[in-house]
Amino acid sequence: MAKANVKELLEAGVHFGHLTRKWNPNMSPYIFMEKNGIHIIDLHKTAVKLEEASNALGKIASSGRKVLFVATKKQAKEVVAKHAESVNMPYITERWMGGMLTNFVTIRKAVKKMNSIDRMKKDGTFETLSKKERLQVDRQRAKLERDLGSIADMTRIPSALFIVDTVREHIAVAEAQKLGIPIFAMVDTNTDPREVDFAIPANDDASKSIDIILSNVTEAIKEGLSTRKAEKDKGKDEPKAEELEEVAVQQESEETKDAE
């Protein structure tokens, strides 16, 4: 896996933090200096933390587990959706519904409702409804798609969360903490990095900064997925224990006949 390039991080503006008066003192180990009333993030430390997080996410992907990406701020939505889709991972970019993790059974029921409406449209049941009822169902379907469409294939609680801006997504952080789900996150200078398991000090307000961090992260996930696929393919080619046992029995039988 390619290491994060400090020069590229600099060009993407990853080093720009918040105004000094808005800082969180727990971010001090990751702050390089103050300039014009703004904290500047130490990109060498960003590169190290990004590599640590990427390696861990790659291992999660190689084991076949899911990572849920969360980012509802305007400048992060499209970027996160693009990268999450590139590695076939679920994501939330509209709003975090309370209980998304801690009340996952209810969330799955809502997803099933969405699928039920789709079936109604396919089997013709939808056309038997009145015009008013069809309008209501369409509105319900659109709302469910907006909030849950990107996690429709997530049949179980994710093995990890990747969050852009933990201050904004504090409910997601709290739910993950409650369930003991590892949290990977971009942490800006106004954030408490102690709330997450893998903190990547970075500007979480600029789309270019978010994009380069996620490019590195998803590249590691792709490598993890490729490793998993290669191991699966290798397993298909290798003879199973039962087949080996059958071959051994046949050889033993042939040897017995030759001896006779």
C-alpha positions as CSV (number, residue, x, y, z in Angstrom):
1,M,0.0,0.0,0.0
2,A,1.4,3.4,-1.0
3,K,2.1,5.7,1.9
4,A,0.5,9.1,2.2
5,N,2.5,11.8,0.5
6,V,3.0,14.9,2.7
7,K,3.3,17.2,-0.3
8,E,0.0,16.0,-1.7
9,L,-1.7,16.5,1.7
10,L,-0.3,20.0,1.8
11,E,-1.6,20.8,-1.7
12,A,-5.0,19.5,-0.7
13,G,-5.2,21.9,2.3
14,V,-5.3,19.1,4.8
15,H,-3.2,21.2,7.2
16,F,-5.7,24.0,7.7
17,G,-7.4,23.8,11.1
18,H,-10.0,26.0,12.8
19,L,-9.6,29.4,14.4
20,T,-7.4,29.2,17.5
21,R,-10.3,30.3,19.7
22,K,-12.3,27.2,18.6
23,W,-9.7,24.6,19.3
24,N,-9.9,21.5,21.5
25,P,-6.8,21.3,23.8
26,N,-6.7,17.5,23.3
27,M,-5.6,18.2,19.7
28,S,-2.4,19.9,20.8
29,P,-0.1,16.9,19.9
30,Y,-1.2,17.2,16.3
31,I,-0.9,21.0,15.9
32,F,2.3,22.3,14.3
33,M,1.9,26.0,14.7
34,E,-0.5,29.0,14.7
35,K,-0.7,31.3,11.8
36,N,-3.0,34.3,11.3
37,G,-5.3,33.1,14.1
38,I,-5.6,29.6,12.6
39,H,-4.1,26.4,13.9
40,I,-1.9,24.5,11.4
41,I,-2.0,20.7,11.6
42,D,1.3,18.7,11.6
43,L,1.1,16.8,8.3
44,H,3.8,14.4,9.2
45,K,1.7,13.2,12.0
46,T,-1.3,13.1,9.7
47,A,0.6,10.8,7.3
48,V,1.5,8.4,10.1
49,K,-2.0,8.3,11.5
50,L,-3.5,7.9,8.0
51,E,-1.2,4.9,7.3
52,E,-2.2,3.3,10.6
53,A,-5.9,3.7,9.9
54,S,-5.6,2.5,6.3
55,N,-3.8,-0.6,7.4
56,A,-6.4,-1.4,9.9
57,L,-9.3,-0.8,7.5
58,G,-7.6,-3.0,4.9
59,K,-7.5,-5.9,7.4
60,I,-11.2,-5.4,8.1
61,A,-12.0,-5.5,4.4
62,S,-9.8,-8.6,3.8
63,S,-11.8,-10.4,6.5
64,G,-15.1,-9.7,4.7
65,R,-16.5,-7.2,7.2
66,K,-18.2,-3.9,6.4
67,V,-17.2,-0.3,7.1
68,L,-20.0,2.3,7.4
69,F,-19.0,5.7,6.1
70,V,-20.7,8.7,7.8
71,A,-20.7,12.3,6.6
72,T,-23.7,14.5,6.4
73,K,-22.0,17.9,5.9
74,K,-22.6,19.5,2.5
75,Q,-19.0,19.5,1.3
76,A,-18.4,15.9,2.2
77,K,-21.6,14.2,0.9
78,E,-20.7,13.6,-2.7
79,V,-17.0,12.8,-1.9
80,V,-17.9,10.2,0.7
81,A,-20.7,8.6,-1.5
82,K,-18.2,8.3,-4.4
83,H,-15.5,6.6,-2.4
84,A,-17.8,4.3,-0.4
85,E,-19.5,3.1,-3.6
86,S,-16.1,2.5,-5.2
87,V,-15.4,-0.2,-2.6
88,N,-19.1,-1.4,-2.2
89,M,-19.4,-0.1,1.4
90,P,-22.5,1.3,3.0
91,Y,-22.7,5.0,3.8
92,I,-24.9,7.7,5.4
93,T,-24.8,11.2,3.8
94,E,-28.3,12.6,4.4
95,R,-28.9,12.3,8.1
96,W,-28.1,10.0,10.9
97,M,-31.3,8.5,12.2
98,G,-31.2,8.0,16.0
99,G,-30.8,4.3,16.7
100,M,-29.1,3.5,13.4
101,L,-26.8,1.2,15.3
102,T,-28.4,0.7,18.8
103,N,-31.8,0.0,17.3
104,F,-30.7,-1.7,14.2
105,V,-33.7,-4.1,14.1
106,T,-36.0,-1.2,13.6
107,I,-33.8,0.2,10.8
108,R,-33.9,-3.1,9.0
109,K,-37.7,-3.1,9.2
110,A,-37.7,0.3,7.5
111,V,-35.4,-1.1,4.8
112,K,-37.8,-4.1,4.4
113,K,-40.7,-1.7,4.0
114,M,-38.8,0.0,1.2
115,N,-38.3,-3.3,-0.5
116,S,-41.9,-4.2,0.0
117,I,-43.0,-1.1,-1.8
118,D,-40.7,-2.0,-4.7
119,R,-42.3,-5.4,-4.9
120,M,-45.8,-3.8,-4.9
121,K,-44.7,-1.8,-8.0
122,K,-43.4,-4.9,-9.7
123,D,-46.4,-7.3,-9.1
124,G,-49.0,-4.7,-10.0
125,T,-50.4,-4.2,-6.4
126,F,-49.4,-0.6,-6.5
127,E,-51.7,0.1,-9.5
128,T,-54.7,-1.1,-7.5
129,L,-54.3,1.7,-5.0
130,S,-56.2,5.0,-5.3
131,K,-54.3,8.0,-6.6
132,K,-54.0,9.5,-3.1
133,E,-52.6,6.3,-1.7
134,R,-50.1,5.9,-4.6
135,L,-48.9,9.4,-3.9
136,Q,-48.5,8.7,-0.2
137,V,-46.6,5.5,-0.9
138,D,-44.3,7.3,-3.4
139,R,-43.5,9.9,-0.8
140,Q,-42.8,7.3,1.8
141,R,-40.5,5.4,-0.6
142,A,-38.6,8.5,-1.6
143,K,-38.0,9.4,2.1
144,L,-36.8,5.9,2.9
145,E,-34.5,5.9,-0.2
146,R,-33.0,9.2,0.9
147,D,-32.3,8.1,4.4
148,L,-31.6,4.4,4.0
149,G,-31.1,3.6,0.4
150,S,-27.3,3.6,0.8
151,I,-27.4,1.0,3.5
152,A,-30.1,-1.2,2.0
153,D,-27.6,-4.1,1.6
154,M,-26.2,-3.8,5.1
155,T,-27.9,-6.8,6.8
156,R,-25.9,-6.6,10.0
157,I,-24.2,-4.0,12.2
158,P,-21.0,-2.8,10.6
159,S,-17.6,-3.8,12.0
160,A,-16.3,-0.2,11.9
161,L,-17.3,3.4,11.2
162,F,-15.4,6.0,9.2
163,I,-16.6,9.5,10.2
164,V,-16.0,12.9,8.7
165,D,-16.4,15.5,11.5
166,T,-17.2,13.7,14.8
167,V,-18.5,17.0,16.3
168,R,-21.3,17.1,13.8
169,E,-21.8,13.3,13.9
170,H,-21.8,13.0,17.7
171,I,-24.8,10.7,17.8
172,A,-23.1,8.2,15.5
173,V,-20.0,8.4,17.7
174,A,-22.1,7.8,20.9
175,E,-23.9,4.8,19.4
176,A,-20.7,3.2,18.1
177,Q,-19.0,3.7,21.5
178,K,-22.0,2.1,23.2
179,L,-21.7,-1.0,21.1
180,G,-17.9,-1.1,21.1
181,I,-17.6,-0.5,17.3
182,P,-14.2,0.8,16.3
183,I,-14.3,4.4,15.0
184,F,-12.0,5.8,12.3
185,A,-12.3,9.5,11.8
186,M,-10.9,12.7,10.4
187,V,-10.4,15.0,13.4
188,D,-10.0,18.7,13.0
189,T,-8.5,21.1,15.6
190,N,-11.9,21.6,17.2
191,T,-12.3,17.9,17.9
192,D,-11.5,15.6,20.8
193,P,-9.4,12.8,19.2
194,R,-9.9,10.7,22.4
195,E,-13.4,9.8,21.3
196,V,-12.2,7.7,18.4
197,D,-10.0,4.6,18.0
198,F,-8.2,5.8,14.9
199,A,-7.9,9.6,14.7
200,I,-6.6,11.1,11.5
201,P,-5.7,14.8,12.1
202,A,-7.0,16.7,9.1
203,N,-9.1,19.5,7.8
204,D,-12.6,18.1,7.7
205,D,-14.2,21.2,6.1
206,A,-12.7,21.3,2.6
207,S,-13.8,18.8,0.0
208,K,-10.2,18.4,-1.4
209,S,-8.9,17.5,2.0
210,I,-11.7,15.0,2.5
211,D,-11.1,13.5,-0.9
212,I,-7.4,12.8,-0.5
213,I,-7.9,11.2,2.9
214,L,-10.7,9.0,1.6
215,S,-8.6,8.2,-1.5
216,N,-5.9,6.7,0.7
217,V,-8.4,4.9,2.9
218,T,-10.4,3.3,0.1
219,E,-7.3,2.3,-1.7
220,A,-6.3,0.3,1.4
221,I,-9.8,-1.2,1.5
222,K,-9.6,-2.2,-2.2
223,E,-6.3,-4.0,-1.5
224,G,-8.0,-5.8,1.4
225,L,-10.9,-6.9,-0.8
226,S,-8.4,-8.1,-3.5
227,T,-6.5,-10.1,-1.0
228,R,-9.8,-11.7,0.2
229,K,-10.8,-12.5,-3.4
230,A,-7.4,-14.1,-4.1
231,E,-7.6,-16.3,-1.0
232,K,-11.2,-17.4,-2.0
233,D,-10.1,-18.2,-5.5
234,K,-7.1,-20.2,-4.2
235,G,-9.4,-22.1,-1.9
236,K,-11.6,-23.1,-4.9
237,D,-8.6,-24.4,-6.8
238,E,-7.2,-26.4,-3.9
239,P,-8.7,-29.9,-3.3
240,K,-11.0,-30.3,-0.3
241,A,-10.2,-32.7,2.6
242,E,-12.9,-35.1,1.4
243,E,-11.5,-35.2,-2.1
244,L,-8.0,-35.9,-0.7
245,E,-9.3,-38.7,1.5
246,E,-11.1,-40.3,-1.5
247,V,-7.9,-40.2,-3.6
248,A,-6.0,-41.8,-0.7
249,V,-8.6,-44.6,-0.4
250,Q,-8.4,-45.3,-4.1
251,Q,-4.6,-45.4,-4.1
252,E,-4.7,-47.8,-1.1
253,S,-7.2,-50.0,-3.0
254,E,-5.0,-50.1,-6.1
255,E,-1.9,-51.0,-4.1
256,T,-3.8,-53.9,-2.4
257,K,-4.9,-55.3,-5.8
258,D,-1.3,-55.1,-7.1
259,A,0.0,-56.9,-4.0
260,E,-2.5,-59.7,-4.6
